[in-house]
Amino acid sequence: MELVYKFFPSLQRNQTKLASDHRIMVAFSLLSLL
C-alpha cells in the first residue's frame, strides 16, 4: 500500500476517496507484482 502512495500521493491527501480509489490501488498492486 505504501508503494501505491508513492505513485499516487493524492490518495494520501484525500483519505475519504480511498474507498472509491480502492479498485485503482488493487489493480496497480497487481500490475506491480507482474
N, C-alpha and C positions, 0 to 999 in steps of 0.2 A: 504493500500500500504506500510505503514511503517513496518508492521509485516512481509511482504514479504521480505523487505530489510534485516530484521534481520536474516532470514533463507538463503537469497541469497545475501550476502554482495557484491558479484562480480558484481551484477547488478548496484549497485551504482557507481562502478568504471568504468563500461562500459555503460555509458548513451546512446551511439549510438546503443547498442544492445537491448535497451528497446523495440523497435518496433518488433524485431524478438522474443524476450522473452515474449511478451505481453500475448501470449496464455498460457505460463507456469505460469505466475503470476495469471492469471484469474483462471486457473484450481486449483492452490494451494489455492487461496482465497476461492473458492467454497468448497474445502475439509475442510478448517479450520472452515467453517460455520456448517459442519455436526456434 
